[in-house]
Amino acid sequence: MNSVVPSGWLYALRIYTHPRVLGMLSLGFSAGLPLLLILGTLSFWLREAGIDRTTIGHLSWIGLAYGFKWLWAPLVDRLSLPVLTRLLGRRRAWLLFSQFLIMLALVGMACTDPLANLTQIVFFALAVAFASATQDIALDAYRIEAVAAELQGAMAATYQAGYRVAMILASAGVLWIAAAVDPSETTYHYAPWQLAYLIMAACMAVGMITTLIIREPRISIDKAVTENERYPQQAIANWNLNTPCTRILIWLYDALIAPFRDFIIRHGQQALLILALIAVYRISDVVMGVMSNPFYVDMGYTKDEIATVSKVYGVVMTIVGAAIGGVLVAKIGIMRTLFLGAVLSAATNLLFVWLAERGHDVGGLIFTISADNLSAGIASCAFIAYLSSLTNSAYSATQYALFSSIMLLLPKFIAGFSGQFVDAYGYINFFIGTALLGLPVLVLVWLAGQAKFQSIKAPLPNAKHDL
């Protein structure tokens, strides 16, 4: 029997009043704050301090921590933290723990001048990345588990809104703070950056307070998941090992093997195609993004110009693009929107070729940022919807971490060589190259769409149909 779902604009607006949906605004803010502080904003800081582009490009590998988070996601899925888990529950305990570590590591970055000790600031940036990736694991699991399926779109929307607001603060906000207390735009001073990063560390309190207020989600394990774990558990139990060893092996299977086995069983021969698409979908944007801030600096844009146009206006355009992407997903489907997003993401990189030829041109920067961030918003919205559709809520932390890690691993690795490429061939060839990287993505989206269409058409073997 089909349930009657309220329709219309009134219902669409009412779902945003759900307490957990509202809470995702602050949690999204907490997730979005650290990212640029160890990538884009840090690269600006390092470049202003006189660090060479090749080193800045290599330091972007700090972001690979997000690409390997699937390695410890099973621990977040299954392991309890002393005291915290008993008081807060599994998801909230890991959220609070990781948020506290992010705050401490940001303070460490603020107290380190990269000119005096580059190694130390890299250490603290790695700590931020590791703790931030851990927060993402717990938060993605919470988002999937906290509400019913019909509220997942609202959860994703408020999460993205909070995330983007945090990105404004972590980019434009930091630049504005640093510029406001910087005695000179022409020479490097450490103190303005120290103040800005200390303020960012204090802002992590937003997520910590929200984590203490929200309630722990409750999930139910369906029959398919139970069968996925039952028979291997019985096989391990029949090995006649001592009881503690048996319990450890069963725990390791449930945490490490079962989530991946579930994915392979559900998607069969299409699993590799899906993983390949996830691995390269955002490659154009990620590789280009590492050199965007050094490019702005080298083109002569001031901190205020970059903060206003790229970090505030650009983020607003990304939010608009995400809203458009949500409508497109509803109207034309996920796969068509994925394809459109891939086309736009690659094509808009060519606008940076045009901008590089113009030099310092604020009007050209506004036009380029408008198109690039609008397309990024459309692509991101479609991609989140696609990843969420692949996830089994019983293994939400591990499976979503796997998908999001695969999404970043190859692009971040290639992006580490971006500084060397620019030094050798220049910005124009670099931007053309990032656009060409998007061509294989179009082929994979088309193949994945065809495979999904065929799986929908094909009847399930031995299926029983209700009359």
N, C-alpha and C positions, 0 to 999 in steps of 0.2 A: 504494500500500500504506500503510495507516494505521499509525503507530507507536503502541506501547503506552505510555501515560503512567501512571506510578504514581499511585495515588489514596489518599485517606485522610489523617488528621491527621498521621501521621508524615512523609509527603512534604511536606505543607504547611509543617511546621515546618522541615524540612531545607533548603528553598530559602532561608531566612533566614540560613543559615551560609555562603552563597556570598560570597567575598571582596568582589566588587564590590557586592553587595547590602548588606553591612555597611558598605562605604565610603560608600554614599549617606546613611547616618545623619549622618556628619560633614559631608558636602557639603551636605545639606539644612539642617544647622545654619548653615553659612556663608551659605546663600541666605536664610534666614529672619531672620538677625540685623539687617541694615541697614533692612529695610522699616519697622518701627515707629519706629525711631530718627529717621526723617525725616518720619513721618506722625503716628501716634497719640501716641507718647511726646513727640515734639517739640511737638505741639499742647498737651499738658499743661504742658510747660515754659514755653511762650510765654504760656499763659493765667495761670499762676502769676506770671509776670513782669509781668503787667498788660497784655499785648497784647490788643487788642480782637478780638471774635469774627469780625467781617467780614474783618479782616486774616488771621486764622488760617484762615478758610475759603478765602481766595484763595491762601494758601501751600500748601494741599493740592494745588494744580496742579503742585507739584514732582513728585508721583506720575505726572504725564503722561509723564515720561521713559520709564516702563514701557510706555506706550501707543504710543510712537513707536519702540520698539526694532527693529521690523521694517525700519526705514530702514538701519540699519547691521548687521543680522543677516547679509546676504550677505557682508559683509567677514569676519565671524567664521567663516562657513561656508567661505570660500575663501582668505582672505588669511593669509599666514604672518607671524609676528612675528620680527624679527631675533634670532638666537641662541636665544631661548626655544623656538621651534618645532623647531629642529634638535635641541635637547637633550631636550625633553619631548614633542613631538608637537603637532598643531594644537589639539586640545581642551584639553589640560592647559596649554599655553602661555597660551591666552586666559583660562583659569580663574585661573592664578597671577597674571597681569598685572592682571586686574580685582580680585582679592582684595587685592592690594597697594595699588591705588588707593583702595579702600574704606577700608582701614586709615588711610591718610594723610588722607583727607577727614574721617573721624570725629575724628581728632586735631585737625583744623582747627576742627570744630564745638565740640569740648570747650574749645578755647582762645578762644572767642568768646562774650561776654555779649550776648544779644539786646537787652537794654536799651541797651547802649552802641553796638552796631553790628549792627542787624537785617539790613542788606544783606549783610554778610559771612557771617553764619550761613546766609542763603539761598543764597549762592554755594557754600559747602561742602556744604550739603544737596543742591543740584543735582548736585554732583560725586559725592556718594554714590549718588544715584539713577541717574546715568548709568553709573557703574561697576558698580552692583548689577544694573542691567538687562543689561549686557554679560555679567556672570557668569551670569545666568539663561539667556541665549542659549546660551552654551557648555555649561552644565550640563544643560539640557534635551536638547541634542544628544547629549551624552555618555550621559545616561540611556537614550535611545532606542537608541543604537548599541552600548552596552557589553555587553548580554546578549541572549540569544534571547527570542523572544516570550513563552514560558511563564514567564520570570522578570520580565517587565515589571510585573506586579502587585506583586511583592515589592519591586522597585525603587521604585515609587511609594509603597508603604506606608512603607518606611524613610525615604524622602525626606521624606514628610509628618511622620513622627515627629520627625526631626531639626529640621525647619522649625518645628514647634510648640514644641519645647523652646527653640529660639532665641527665639521670640516671647515665651515666658515670661520669659527673661532680659532681652530688650530692652524689656520693659514692666514687669512686676512687679519684676524684678531691679534695673532702673534706679531705680524708685520706692523700693524698699527701701534701696538704697545711699544715695540722696539723703536719705531720711528719717532714716537712721541717723546721718548727720553734720550734719543740718540743725539749727542752734541754735534755730529757732523755726518752728512750723507756720503761724503767722499772718502772717509777713512773708517776703518773697522774698529768697533768698540765692543768689548765683551759684556759689560754690565747691562745694556738694554736687552740682550738675549737672555741673560740670567733671570732678570725680572719677569720676562714674558713666559719662560718655561716654568718658573715657580708658580705663577698664576694658573697655568694650565694644569699643574699637578693638583692645585687646590680644587679645580673644577671637577676632578674625578669624584668628589664628594657627592655630586648629583646622582651618579649611578649607585653609589654605596648606600645612600639614604633610601633610594627607591627599592633596592634589593631587600632592605630591612622591612619595608612596608608591604611589598607584594606577598602573595601566598604561594606556597609550593604547589605545582600542578600534580594532578593524579592521572595516571595512565593505566589502561587495561591492555593486557597482552592477548592478542587474538589466537585462534586455534592454529593457524598456519605457523605462527612464530613458535608456539609451544611444540609443534611437531618438528620444527627445524632444530630445536635444541634437545628434544627428549631422547631420540635414538642415539646420537653421539654420546650423550650423558650415560645412557645405559651401557653402551659399548665400553666406555672408560671404566665404569663401575665393575664390569665383568673381568677386568684385567687383574683383579685380586691384589691390588696395591694396598698399602696401608691407608687408613682413612684420611689423614691430613693431605697426603699426596694426591689421592683421588679428588678431594675437594678443590685443591689447587688446579689440577688439570681441567676439571669441569668449569671452574671459574675462568680459566684462560681460554677455553673453547668458547664459552658464552660471550666473553668480552672481545676476543680477537678474531675468531673464525666465523662465528654465526652471522654477524652483520654482513660480511662479504659474501658468504655462502647464500644468504637471503637475496642479495642483489643479483648474483649470477643466476639463481634459480628463477627469479621473477622475470629477468630480461633475456636469458638464454644467449643465443648467438649474437644478439644485438648489443650485448654488454660492452664489447670492445669498441664498437662504433660510437656508443654513447660516451664512453670514457675519452675517446679521441676528440670528440666534439667539445667536451668540457675542457680538455687540456689546452685547446687553442682558441676558444671563442673570443676571449678578451685580449688576444696577443697584440693586436695593433695599438690599442689604447695603453696597455701596460708598458710596452717597450717605449712608446713615444713619450709617456708621462714622466719618465725619469729625467729626461733632458729638457722638459718644458720650462722649469724654473731657471736653470742655467741659461737657456735660450733667451728668456725675458731679460735676465741680467745683462747678457752679452749684447742685446739689442738696445740697451740703454734705458729700459723702463725703470722708474723709481719704485720703491717699496709701496708708496701710496697708490700708484697707478696699478700695480700688480694686485694689491689687496682689494682695491675697489672693483676692478674689471674681472680679473681671473678668479679671485677667491670669494667674492660676494655675489656679483652679478652672474658669474659662471655657475656657481652652485644653485642659484635661483633657477637658472635655465635648465640645470640637471633635474631639479624637482619638477619643473614643468614637463620636461621630456619623460620623466617617470610616470606622471599623470597621463600623458598621451599614450605611453606604452601600456598602461593598465586598461585604457579604453580599447586599444588595438587588440590586446590579448582577448578581451571579451568579445570583440566583434569579428576578428578574422582568425583567432586561434594563436596558440603559443608558437608553433613552428613557423608560420608565416611572419609573425612579429620578430622572431629570432633572426630570420633571413633578412628582413628589412633593417634590423638593428646592425647586423654584420656589414651590410652594404654601406650604410651611413657612417659607421665607425671608421671603416677603411677610407671612404671617399673624403671625409672631412679632414683627415690628416694632410691631404694635399693642399688645404687652405693655408697650412703653416708654411708650405713652399712659397706661396704668394706673399705671405706676411714677411718671410725672411728676405725676400727681394725688395720689399718696401722699407725695411728698417724700422726705426722708431715711429710708429703710426698708431695712435690711440684708437682712432676710428676703425682702422683695419683690425686691431686687436679685439675690439668689441664684436665686430662681425664674425671673426674667426672663432672666438670663444662661444658666441651664441650658437653657431652651427655645430661645433664640436661637442659642447656639453648637452645640447638638446638631443643629439644622436646617442650620446653616452647614456642619457637617462632612459631612452627607449630601449636600448640594448640591455641595460642592467635590469630593468623591470621584467622584461621577457625572460632573461636568464635566471633570475630568482624564481620566477614562476615555474620554469622548466626544472630546476634543481629540486624544488619543493615537491613537484609531482613524482620525482624518482625516489623519494625518501619514504622508508617504512618507519612509522612513529615509534615502533618498539626499539629501534636502533638509531634514533634520530641524531644523537650526538655524533656517533661514529660515522654513519653514512653521510651526513651533511658535511662533516669535517673532511671526509675523503673527497667528496665532490669539490668543495671549495679549495682544498689543498691542490688537487689536480689542476684546477683552474689557474692557479698562480705559479705552479712549479716551473714549467717550461718558459712562460713569458718572463718571469723574474730572472731566471738564469740568463736568457738572451739579453735582457735589459741591462745586466751587469757589464756588458761590453759596449753599451751605447756611447759612453764617453770616449772610448778609443775610436769608435767609428766616426764620431763627429770630428775628433781631432785629425783623423786621417782623410776624411772625404767631405766634411762640411755639413752644415745643417740641412741644406736643400736635398742632398742625396739621402741623408738620414730619414727625412720625412717621407720622401718617395718610397724608400725601402720599407718603412712601417706600413704604408698603404698597401704595398704588394704582399705583405705578410697576411693580409686579410683575405686574399683570394682562396687559399685552401679551406678557409672557414666556410665559405659559401657552398663549396662542394659537400662538406661534411653535414651542414645543415640540411641540404637537399636530400642527401642519402638517409639521414636520420628521419626526416619527414616522410620519405617513401616507406621506410621500414615500419614506422609507427602506423601509417595508413594501412599497410598490408596486415599488420598484427590486429588492427581493428576489424578488417574485413574477414580474416580467417576465423572460423568457429573453433572454440576450444575443444580439444579431444575429449570424448566421453563426457561432455557437459550435459547436464540435465536442465531443460528449459521449463520454466513455469508457463502454464497455459492461461 
